[in-house]
Amino acid sequence: MLIGIPKEIKADEYRVAVTPAGAEMLIRSGHQVIIERGAGLGSGFTDDYYEKVGARPIDSAADIWSAAEMIMKVKEPTLPEWPRMKSGQVIFTYFHFAASHELTRAVIDSGAVAIAYETVELPTGQLPLLTPMSEIAGRMAVQEGAKYLERPQGGLGVLLGGVPGVLPGKVLILGGGVVGTNAAKVAAGLGARVAIMDIDLERLRYLDDVMPANVHTLFSTRYAIRKQVEDADVIIGAVLIPGAKAPSLITEGDLALMRPGTVIVDVAVDQGGCVETIRPTTHHDPVYTVSGVIHYGVANMPGGVPRTSTLALTNATLPYAMALAGKGWKRACAADPALKKGVNIAGGHVTYAGVAEAFGLPCKSVDDVLLGPALA
Ligand SMILES: NC(=O)c1ccc[n+]([C@@H]2O[C@H](COP(=O)([O-])OP(=O)(O)OC[C@H]3O[C@@H](n4cnc5c(N)ncnc54)[C@H](O)[C@@H]3O)[C@@H](O)[C@H]2O)c1
């Protein structure tokens, strides 16, 4: 199969969909890889790295889109890329269709096969192509919280790890899933006092078993949250209710309970946030202050560490890319229920219920599309 990797063109996006190691594996399996010149630079991979393993750097993105049977990307296709998508072409990337009617319509009209990283789902309910980004965001949340806690940044002026004779800082984590657990690990490693709150008692039992002694678990109620925010130095929002907006666990009124200079890092901002006063910010302008409390709301935190996040993402996507390239998308999806759940749009039909519901469109079963003769 001919696999094309265009350079990401969305602002602040430095990741690349395939590393030289991934290109080598695809090429060794008999596939051809073409990559837009400079596509890997943001993640530390020059064109030479790709050429050495047999991939072909190409100057023009348009040529890649027109030649490739499968396009691999990181972010959803943006406006200039829409006319380049073509019927029967597999596009394997994050799509987040429910956030854009225009993108959904463009992909339907193109006849391309959109396999979305974010909906590839294991039988356990885990989302293997989202997990690595949550791991990164969780770990980074503590790093960012510690930075803005410094006095010159407007923070309380507390060193999270403390020193002998001085108490460490307190990190409060709302939500003990992937983001929360990774945040807790890093905060605990720094020596902070850590509290994780969740409504899932089984999850709290598990965390209590595996976390070090400076991590405590607490059942999440509005009452308990109000008490905890009073002396927290860093608060990390990490809740998720699948398919829904994050619940508002900290209200604007609660800010008055906190000390000025407290830092909130609301990682859940991409789902609306779990802090009433949070709004999305960017890596260039990451924080703002409300009632003396610093708010960090970067919606694509992994974009800040592309060398790490490209490797973490491609470790997870490559096995699926190998299957798609090796078997063709229909046979690969028929053989793997997790990958089949990734098919959002194929041959002009929406095949993922959540996307159809978001825009009141008809939804065709993926199985019908897989059996149908229309697509190769
Ligand atoms: N900003 C970014 O760059 C970025 C990156 C990755 C993930 N995220 C977001 O981070 C959020 C968390 O992701 P995740 O992978 O950890 O999800 P997850 O499903 O693994 O964990 C969510 C946890 O929240 C808990 N929860 C639900 N309601 C709660 C409540 N009222 N109080 C306390 N806990 C509650 C759940 O029980 C679960 O344990 C999501 O919104 C995700 O989209 C953001």
The ligand as an SDF file (V2000), in Angstrom:
LIG
                    3D

 44 48  0  0  0  0  0  0  0  0999 V2000
   -6.0610   19.2230   27.8860 N   0  0  0  0  0  0  0  0  0  0  0  0
   -5.4850   18.2200   27.2540 C   0  0  0  0  0  0  0  0  0  0  0  0
   -4.5140   18.4100   26.5170 O   0  0  0  0  0  0  0  0  0  0  0  0
   -5.9790   16.8130   27.4770 C   0  0  0  0  0  0  0  0  0  0  0  0
   -5.1900   15.7150   27.0900 C   0  0  0  0  0  0  0  0  0  0  0  0
   -5.6590   14.4320   27.3830 C   0  0  0  0  0  0  0  0  0  0  0  0
   -6.8950   14.2640   28.0280 C   0  0  0  0  0  0  0  0  0  0  0  0
   -7.6390   15.3720   28.3530 N   0  0  0  0  0  0  0  0  0  0  0  0
   -8.9330   15.2780   29.0690 C   0  0  0  0  0  0  0  0  0  0  0  0
   -8.7280   14.9270   30.4250 O   0  0  0  0  0  0  0  0  0  0  0  0
   -9.9570   14.4110   30.9500 C   0  0  0  0  0  0  0  0  0  0  0  0
   -9.7010   13.1370   31.7410 C   0  0  0  0  0  0  0  0  0  0  0  0
   -9.2780   12.1040   30.8560 O   0  0  0  0  0  0  0  0  0  0  0  0
   -8.9330   10.6330   31.3720 P   0  0  0  0  0  0  0  0  0  0  0  0
   -8.3090    9.9310   30.2100 O   0  0  0  0  0  0  0  0  0  0  0  0
   -8.1970   10.6770   32.6620 O   0  0  0  0  0  0  0  0  0  0  0  0
  -10.3970   10.0460   31.6360 O   0  0  0  0  0  0  0  0  0  0  0  0
  -10.7490    8.7370   32.4960 P   0  0  0  0  0  0  0  0  0  0  0  0
  -12.0700    8.2610   32.0110 O   0  0  0  0  0  0  0  0  0  0  0  0
   -9.5950    7.7900   32.5130 O   0  0  0  0  0  0  0  0  0  0  0  0
  -10.9190    9.2910   33.9960 O   0  0  0  0  0  0  0  0  0  0  0  0
  -11.9540   10.1480   34.3980 C   0  0  0  0  0  0  0  0  0  0  0  0
  -12.2350    9.9030   35.8690 C   0  0  0  0  0  0  0  0  0  0  0  0
  -13.1530   10.9300   36.3050 O   0  0  0  0  0  0  0  0  0  0  0  0
  -13.9410   10.3370   37.3130 C   0  0  0  0  0  0  0  0  0  0  0  0
  -15.0860   11.1760   37.6220 N   0  0  0  0  0  0  0  0  0  0  0  0
  -16.2610   11.3090   36.9530 C   0  0  0  0  0  0  0  0  0  0  0  0
  -17.0740   12.1710   37.6130 N   0  0  0  0  0  0  0  0  0  0  0  0
  -16.3880   12.5850   38.7130 C   0  0  0  0  0  0  0  0  0  0  0  0
  -16.6930   13.4650   39.8010 C   0  0  0  0  0  0  0  0  0  0  0  0
  -17.8860   14.0830   39.8940 N   0  0  0  0  0  0  0  0  0  0  0  0
  -15.7270   13.6610   40.7480 N   0  0  0  0  0  0  0  0  0  0  0  0
  -14.5380   13.0480   40.6730 C   0  0  0  0  0  0  0  0  0  0  0  0
  -14.2230   12.1900   39.6970 N   0  0  0  0  0  0  0  0  0  0  0  0
  -15.1240   11.9600   38.7180 C   0  0  0  0  0  0  0  0  0  0  0  0
  -14.2760    8.9710   36.7210 C   0  0  0  0  0  0  0  0  0  0  0  0
  -14.7790    8.0750   37.7000 O   0  0  0  0  0  0  0  0  0  0  0  0
  -12.9120    8.5580   36.1510 C   0  0  0  0  0  0  0  0  0  0  0  0
  -12.1540    7.8020   37.0850 O   0  0  0  0  0  0  0  0  0  0  0  0
  -10.8620   14.2180   29.7170 C   0  0  0  0  0  0  0  0  0  0  0  0
  -11.7310   15.3100   29.6210 O   0  0  0  0  0  0  0  0  0  0  0  0
   -9.8770   14.2200   28.5690 C   0  0  0  0  0  0  0  0  0  0  0  0
  -10.5160   14.6080   27.3450 O   0  0  0  0  0  0  0  0  0  0  0  0
   -7.1950   16.6230   28.0780 C   0  0  0  0  0  0  0  0  0  0  0  0
  1  2  1  0
  2  3  2  0
  2  4  1  0
  4  5  1  0
  4 44  2  0
  5  6  2  0
  6  7  1  0
  7  8  2  0
  8  9  1  0
  8 44  1  0
  9 10  1  0
  9 42  1  0
 10 11  1  0
 11 12  1  0
 11 40  1  0
 12 13  1  0
 13 14  1  0
 14 15  2  0
 14 16  1  0
 14 17  1  0
 17 18  1  0
 18 19  2  0
 18 20  1  0
 18 21  1  0
 21 22  1  0
 22 23  1  0
 23 24  1  0
 23 38  1  0
 24 25  1  0
 25 26  1  0
 25 36  1  0
 26 27  1  0
 26 35  1  0
 27 28  2  0
 28 29  1  0
 29 30  1  0
 29 35  2  0
 30 31  1  0
 30 32  2  0
 32 33  1  0
 33 34  2  0
 34 35  1  0
 36 37  1  0
 36 38  1  0
 38 39  1  0
 40 41  1  0
 40 42  1  0
 42 43  1  0
M  CHG  2   8   1  16  -1
M  END
$$$$
